Every structure is written in structure tokens, then in C-alpha cells.
Amino acid sequence: MTSREDFISRIRMEGSKRTPTFLRDLTLGLDVNDTRTDAIFGKKYNSKESANCILALQKIVGQDAVVGCIHTYSLEAFGGITKYPSDGIPYLSGAPFDDISKMNEHDPDEIRDDLLAGMRDSYRLVRKMAPELAVIMNIGGPVNTAGNFRGVETFLMDTMMNPDIASKITEFSKNVMISMIDFIGADNCDAVYIAAASDNPDMLGPEDFKKYSLTHMHDVTKYVHNEKLPIIFHPHGIFSTEDRANILKDSIKTGIDGFQFAENNEPSGILKQTKGNCSILGGVDAFTTLLMGPEKRIIRDTNLFLDALGREDYVLTCSCSLNRGLPIQNVKTMIEAVREYDRK
């Protein structure tokens, strides 16, 4: 089976002989080609160099699935401000809807700007240049997107002081998500990945997590399935403890095909709820183990996850996205540890 086939088979709980690997590599590939961040995000998005960087990293590391472009969560189409430091990671420096009345001046489909068109072209190039790889569409989650529109602290205040505003902005965000998925296109990817660091029950509380995140995940999941694609949900926060079992069950009930847990979760606690219901993704802590090493620790921690999950419907990832500045040799060590484990 190809890397693409192995990945899809595991996500759809159809089994595979080896453990597929996925790195949500948003900007790390820039380091391989020594490409400036602002050389991708210039006056025109450089889709060709984006695709080259994505595949250059994959050639070195050997993961089975890639995000199809060098990524940004920019909302410039709505008046937001994004900074692109020459050797750094894109970051939002101005929330477009800090004044909520501005939302009424915009339509969710405005996300389909020249920047997103360039990112879509990168997806197409990656698919064409490496048809054997799984290509994953990276989309921000409902609360993640709402936090980008409003500012995270302002959005959290909305949930407490102005819940009607919080509901309206997450509804708007859901429609932006669906518009992006439609625009990038099901023919350019093998799965949709909902990146949802702010969709976090630790931060929102369980009830608001359900209200502002899961309500909209139902709709997004339905749309993705209508496009004949699987969908993976990656909220942050703790889901593996007994007191969070119901919130994990509710997340799975949205219909998702894969659940990726973040750092500080116990795999066994997640597996209790995902087993037989959806695939499970997760792995080495990107912010400690993978960043700092050393090699022995990376191999040890990778093996711990494989011991716990390797015989399940499991795709090995790290705990969160990978961005430039992280040691590429450490990432390669992790992937090589998976291959060695599978050979035993």
C-alpha cells in the first residue's frame, strides 16, 4: 500500500499493516529550503515554492501525510492584519472584528481571496507532484476562527458577558470554514483536519465547549462527509480523564472520523471512547520532547505511544503543529522510530 492508502485506511478504521504518520507541518518546510517566510507570503502567494518546501521536508523525514501548503490563518480578506517575519512564523496582529459591528459588513465567502487561491494552488501542486502521499486540508476550528476574528480574550469575554455575540461570531466562523473547504476542494486532499487549539473545554468550560464548538462541528462534519472526505478534529485541553469522558463522547458524536488528542492526555483514556467509533491520532509532545530532544527521549516517548496504540486505528502525530525553528533531525528521529517499531 502507498502512504496515501495506509493513511486513509487507518482514518477510515479499515486497518493497515504499518503505522501511518502525519506531521501537521505548517511552516517547518521553509527551513529545509532556507526560504524566507515573506517569500511565500509576498504580494502574491508563492504556491510553487510552498509546494517545494512541503515536499522537501517530506523527502528528508518520510512522513505519510502532509498539509498541502505553507499555512497561515490570515483574515486579511476581512480587514485583519497578519505579520510575516522573514525567518519566523506568521502571526495575527489585528483582529478584524474587534468592533463586532464590522461583521455585518462582510460575507463568509470573502475568505476566497487571492491568498487562499494561492494556497489552493499549492495543494494542487503537492497532489500532482506526490500522488503517493496523503494530502490533508488544514482548517481552523469554530472557536479558533472566532478567536482570530474577535481576539481570543475578547471572545472569551463575549461568552460570559455577551453570549449572543459569541453565538453569532461562531456561526459566522463555521460558514467561513465551510467556504474554505469548498474553495480548496475535495479533489485536492484526502481528509479535512480541524485545528482547534481554542476549542478547548479547559478554557471554555464543558458546556460552552459544546455550545460554541461542537454545535458547529456537527454542521462542518456533515458538509465534509457530503464531499466524500473523512474529517479529523483536534481540540486542545484534557479529554482522557473520567470526568471528561462525556465531553469526549459528545465530540465523537459529531460524526468525526478521527480524534487527535493534545499534550497531557493519557492515550488509554482517549482510546476508551474512540475504540470502534473513530480513529485516534496523537503522540510526542511537540513543545518539549520534539523541540528539546535528546534522541533517546524522542525514541522512548514515541515507543510509549506505539505500545499503547500501535495495534489500534491509530495514526502517529505529534501533539500539535510543526513550525520553522524546530530541529528537523528530531522529527526524522521520531519517524524512524515508528518505522523501526513496525519492523519488530
N, C-alpha and C positions, 0 to 999 in steps of 0.2 A: 504494500500500500504506500502511496505517496504521503508526504507530510500533511497535505491538504485532506486527504482521505482519512488519515488517522485522527486528525483533529476533529473533523466533522462527525466521525463515528463515535468518538468519546462524548462530544457535546450532545449528541442525539441518543446516548446511552445504548449504543449498538456494539460496543466493545472494540478493542484493538489489541494487538499483541505487544505493543510497547507504549510507553507513557509519552503522550504529546506534550510539547512545551510551547508556551506563549509568553512573550515579553511585551508588555504594553509600552513599546519603545517610542515615546513621543518626540524626543529631540536627540537622543543619545547617538544616533547615526551621524549627526553633524560632526561629532568628534572624529569619527573614522576617516572622513574625507577632509577634515580640517576646514570645514565650511562655516563661514560666519552666519549667525542667526539672521542678521539683516540681509544676507544674500538670498535667503529663501523668501523672507517677508519684506521685499522691497516694494517699489511702485507696482510691480506685478509679481504675484506669487510664482516662484520658480519651480514648477511642477517636475521638470526633468531632473534637476539636482535633488529635489526632495526624494524622488523615487530612487535615484542612485545612492543616496545616503541610507535609506531604509534597507536596500539590498546589500550594500557594502557591510553593514553591521551583521546582517543575517549570514553573509558568507563567512565571516570570522567566527560567529558564535554558534550558528547552526540550529536556531530555534525553528519550530514547525509553523508558527503563525506570526504574522506581523500586522501592525496597523499600517494602512496604505498610504500614509503621508506624514511628513513632519507637521506636527499638530499645534494648533493654538485654539483657545476658547474665545477668540476675539468676538466682540459685539460691536465692531465699528459701524456695521450697517445700520445700527440703531443710535449712533452717536456716542458710543463708548470709546474709551481711549485705551490702547494696548501699546506697551513699550516692548521693543525688540533689541535688547542689549547685544552688542556684536558677538560676544562669546558666552552669552547667558541664555536664560530661559524666558520665553515670552510671558509677560505678566500684565494683568489688568490694572490700570491706574486711575480709571474714571468710570463709574457706574452710569450707564445711560439713563436709567430710570430712578436716579436718586430722588428726583421730583416725580412722584407717581403719575401726575397728570400727563407726563410725556408719553406714557404707554398708550394713551388714547390716540396719539398722533401716528402710531405705527401699526403695521400688519406683520404677523409672524413670518410670512413669506419673504419679507425684506431680507431675511438671513441669506437668501440666494444671491449673494453679491459676487463680485469678481474674485474676492479672496476664496470663498467657498468653491467657486468654479475651478480655481487653480488647484485646490486641494482634491477636488473630484478628479481632475486630470491626472494627479499623482496616483490616486487609486487605480485608474485605468492603466497607467503605465506599469505599475507594480504587478497587476494582474496579467498583463501582456508579457512582461519580461520574466516572470517567475510563476507560471501556471501551476507548478507543483506545490506551491505554498498556500496555506490558508491566509486569506486577507480579511482583517477584522475592522469593521467600521466603528470608530470611537465617537460616542455621543455623550455629552454631559447629561446628568440626571435631572429630574424635575426641580429639586431644591437646589442642586448645584447651579443650574442655569438661572433660577430665580435669584440666587445669591449673587451671581455675576451681574444680573440686570440691576439689582437693587442695592448691592453691597451686603455682605453676609450679616454684619451686625444690625444693619437697618432691617433686613428681612426678619431676623430673629425678634427684633422689637415689634415688627408687624404681627408676628404670630401671637404675641402677648397683648398688644395694645390695639391692633387693627387687623383682626383675623380676616375681615372681608378683603382687605388689600392683599394679604398673604395668599388667599384663595385665588384671587384674580391674577396675580403675577405667576403663580404656579400653573394655572390654566394656560396662560399666555406662553409660558415656558414649554409646557407639553406640546403645544401646537408648533412652536419653533423646532422642537426635537423631531416631530413627525415630518415637518417640511424639510429638514436637513437629511433625514433618512431617505425620503422620496427623491430629493435632488441628487444626492451622491449615487444612489441607485443600487438595487438589489443585484444587478448583473456585475457589479464591481467588487462584491465582497461575499464572504461565506457565512458571516454572522454579524449581528449588531451587539456592541458592547456598551452598556450604560455605566459610565464612570460617574460615581455619585458620592464623593467624599463628604459633601454637606448633607446628603440624605442619610442622616446619622441619628439613631434613636438616643445615643448618649447626649447629643447636642439638643435635639428637638424634644425629647421625651417620646415614649412609645406611641401615645395617642396622636400627637402631631406628626410623627413619622408616618403613621398610617394615613392621616388626613391629607398631608401635603406631598407625600412621596408615593405611597402605594396606590392611592386612588388614581393617580395619573399613570403609574406603571401598568395598571390594568389596560388602559387605552393604548399605550405605546406598544405593549406586548401583542395586543390584538392586531394592531396595524402591521407590525413586523411579521407576524405569522401569516397574515394575508399576503405578504410579499414572499412567502415560502422560505423564510430565513429563521434560524434559531436566534434567541436573544439571551444575553448574559447580563446579570445585574451585579454590580459591585458597590454596595453601600459600605460606608465605614461604621465603626462602632462595634460593640460587643454583641454577638448573636449566639455564642456557644454555651452560655450558662443556662441553667434550668429556668431561671426567671425570665429569660429571653426566648424560650422555646416557642411561645405563641407568636411572637413578632417575626421569628424566622419562618414559622409555618405560614403566616399571612403573606410574607414576601414570596414564598414559593407558590402560594395560591394565585398570585397574579398571572401565573402561566409561564413563567420564565423557564428556559431550558438549562441554564447554568447559573449557579450562585458562587461568586468569588468572595471569600472572607478576607478581611484585612488583618493587620497585625494584632497580636494579643488575644487571638481566638484559639481555642483548643479544637483541633481537627475532629476529634471524636464527637464533640458536642454538636458541631455542624453536621457531621455525617448522620447522626441520629435522625435528622429531619430531611436531609436531601436524599438519602438512600432510597432508590426506587422511584423518586419523584423528580429529580433533576440532577444534572452533573454537578460536580464540585470542583472549584478552582481555588488555588491559593498556594502559599509556600513561604520561602525565605523572606525575612524582614528586609525590605529594600533600604530602610533608613539606618539600620545598624549593621547587620551581618553582611549584606551585599556591598554596602558602601565601605565598611571598615575592614572586612576580612577578619583574620587571615584565611588562607586557603583551607586549612584544616577545619576551621569553624564553618565555612561555607559548605564543605562536603558533609560534615556532621549534621548540620541543620537540614540540608537537602535530603539526606538519607532518613532523617526522622519523619519528614513529611511523606516520603515514599513508603516507609514502613507502615505508617498509619493509613495511607490512602491509595497506595500503588495498585492494589487489586480492585479498586472501585472504579466508578465512572469519573475518572479524575484527570484533569489537565494541570500540569505543574506550571505555576506562575511564581512571581514574587509578590510581595504584599501590596504593592502599588506600582505606579508608572515609573519608567526609567527615563531620566533626562541627562543632558550632557553634564560632564564632570564626574560621573560615576565611573570607576575603573572597569574598563571593558574586559580585562583579564579575569576579574572576579565573576562577571556574568558568564564568561566562557567556562570557568571552573564549575559553576552551577550546572550548566547544560551538560558538560562532560560527565559530571557525577550522575546525572539521570541516565545517560547512555550506559555508563558502567554498571549501574544498578540493574538496568534491564537485561544486561548480558549475563547476570548471575544465574 
